[in-house]
Amino acid sequence: MKHVRHFTPSLFLSLVHICLVQANYAPYFFDNGDRSTNGNMALLSLSEDTPVGTHVYTLNGTDPEGDPVTYGLAYEAGSRRYFSVDKNLGNVTLIEELDREKEDEIEVIVSISDGLSTVSEKVRILVMDANDESPEFINTPYIVQVPENTPSGSSIFKIEAVDKDTGSGGSITYFLQNIHANKFTIDRHSGVLRIKTGVTLDYEKSRTHFVIVVAKDGGGKLRGDNKVFSATTTVTVNVDDVQDTPPMFIGTPYYGYVYEDTLAGSEVLTVVALDGDRGKPNSIHYCIVNGSEGSFEISNTTGAISVIKSPNQLKKEVYELKVQASEVSQEGDISVHAFATVTIRVVDLNNHPPTFYGENGPQNRFELTMYEHPPEGEILRGLKITVNDSDQGANAKFNLRLVGPGGIFRVVPQTVLNEAQVTIIVENSAAIDYEKFKVLTFKLLAIEVNTPEKFSSTADVVIRLLDTNDNVPKFSSDYYIARIPENSPGGSNVVAVTATDPDSGLWGEIKYSIYGTGADLFLIHPSTGIIYTQPWAVLDAEVNSKYNFYVKAEDADGKYSLAEVFITVLDVNDHSPEFNENIQEKTMIIGSPVKIEAIDQDAEEPNNIVDYSIMQADPANVFDIDQSTGEIKLKSYIRSLDIIHNITKNKDCIWSVVVQAKDRGSPSFSTTAVLKIDITEETLHKGPMAAFLMQTKDNPMKALGVLAGVMGIMVLITIMISTAMFWRNKRSNKIMPVRRIIKKRQTPPPRTVRMEWLKFKRPSSTAEKFVVEDDAKSLQNENSTLPPPPPALAPKGDTPVWRVPTVSGSLSPKFINKQLKKKGHSSTHNALVSELKMKFEKRNAAMGEPHI
């Protein structure tokens, strides 16, 4: 029985636990709709430009039993994990960048758990588009073949681009760059490329056109900003040739030569004609129309012209042949024609070289004198040169050229047939410079072109140059820096400036001058450029140590240049230190130094640095002096007059000390002075007034100035207070009933004002004090301590009206010195108040005013 009672509670608890477990309800998500930011993420939509790390949603649910819930996210196998969740708070964060063009829906398994039950749901998250894609051209590259006779306005190609975005971000418009310089236009919506209206293509002028097409989307939002993207591509338009141009001869005019040893049947020259339509040219057919007189023939296919007779059978020296070139179509039809003239000259053998001639016959040296820097393009007319080759035909063809310094002159003509007048033209004027070349020498060379012998001849061309003033004097430096001691005598050299002018003769001679505000004390030698001081000039570094002015170099023709001169006057130790005038007597308080000062008027250190020393004192062991500051003080062991009396029997404590002020210049200068020092012991306790009096003992004017300033401040404060009280009383002036005034002023307490302006507290010793007080008998503000007279009653009959004077209505100042309250009022003041009061009462009685 006991055993059964022992297990009964345990069995009961187990049954209760089983019941509770069976009664547990699963947690669930809140369904807040598709626009909610919390719930189960169903129908959540996110823009693809949402930044990584953004809190995008909050999972929200509950447990029916009120147990705490946790949240979770899961993905299908192989899926990318785009989100993470805080399992306790349910905050969902984007951890992977979204791209709608790659994945526009994301499946996520969301779960909620109360620890016992877990509920999972599969939700789809929509990825919304953002304008993050640029247009892309498809089927590139674009190469178009267009016949040159295509009518203007015709469509020749369609460009197509795609944009993966949706909406306006996916719409595309097209346009061309450099639209005004283009022969084409494009439909902005369809992308169809057309030839501009009124424009034609011409293969012979331009075979290829490069058209840059721009595709631009309609724009859209991207990370909060409106973005527009574009892309470009190049369309290559190749123009196809069409037969619309006649043939053209190449290399005209044509000249041929038949020499005396040429064999019959030999080729003289070949003419060449090409179809003007170079893209798909037709073949050319040649023929001689006239002029051959049976002596020449031409190949119908190659255009080679041959002589069919021996040279001794040719009756003319020159033959002019008219040659026709015709196009032959693929069908064999002869269509358009072109004509050319061929000149054939019968010449002898090459047995004469080119020869130069002057005015008097053959000549191999030509000379000319000219000024430098002639204009470019000018012909050297002083040279009369003719060149000739007595041979005929190709044997008389030769080239001309100048051999020598290149780029200065050129010769015309460069190719000569038989004979020509030789012209030499200036090509580089700057190189024809007298300062560089006094004489220019060239070789004029004539050499045959197409002969195996290559006969040649030369002639010397000598050009002598004359100088012109084409150069400006130039200083060796843009500025000159010089230094001169201040004790230099007048006429001392300072610096030499140098300028050069490469021109010759008078143009190369230079004259120097100086000018400027700083040049008054200086002169310059006009030829040598030496700058020196005026004979009367006295330099003083203490007055002016810096001078600057300009120096001018000028040639005979007025061309000049400038340079700047900077002169520094060096300080020389030429001043001795000088003591101040008030150095003769000084009063020294034991424990406080006295100071002496000497000034050296030299301009620079170390000449103006002063050192101080004591040269003589009796006794010698009483004073010390600071070498730098000039402060003189007693030896450290002297702390009272008793010690001084023990040192010397001089009871008046006045010593004469010989002090020296010496500068640090070289050589050094010094000054000595006798200083009388009155030594006294401080009898006043330390305080601001005592210290001031002792400091100004030797300078009474300083003390007088300070006292005058204090008095001025006192007067200013008095005026300010009086003005403020006047305006205060004026603003508070009121006329009140008599009854009220008298009642209010029955027993006015007599008051006086005593003001302290300046007071120094008395030291515990016998130091003097300065106290300024108002005299108690002063009645300047007495009207403010008495009541105003009462106003009169209304007038009766002819009784004259008594008007209340407009005085201040305040009875007494509101500030009272506490110290004066303790002292009380003087008897004189009280008597005056009583007398005034009695006068007011008598006046009231005379006016018939009853007292209430």
Order of alpha helices (4+ residues) and beta strands (2+ residues): alpha-beta-beta-beta-beta-beta-beta-beta-beta-beta-beta-beta-beta-beta-beta-beta-beta-beta-beta-beta-beta-beta-beta-beta-beta-beta-beta-beta-beta-beta-beta-beta-beta-beta-beta-beta-beta-beta-beta-beta-beta-beta-beta-beta-beta-beta-beta-beta-beta-beta-beta-beta-beta-beta-beta-beta-beta-alpha-beta-beta-alpha-alpha-alpha-beta-beta-alpha-alpha
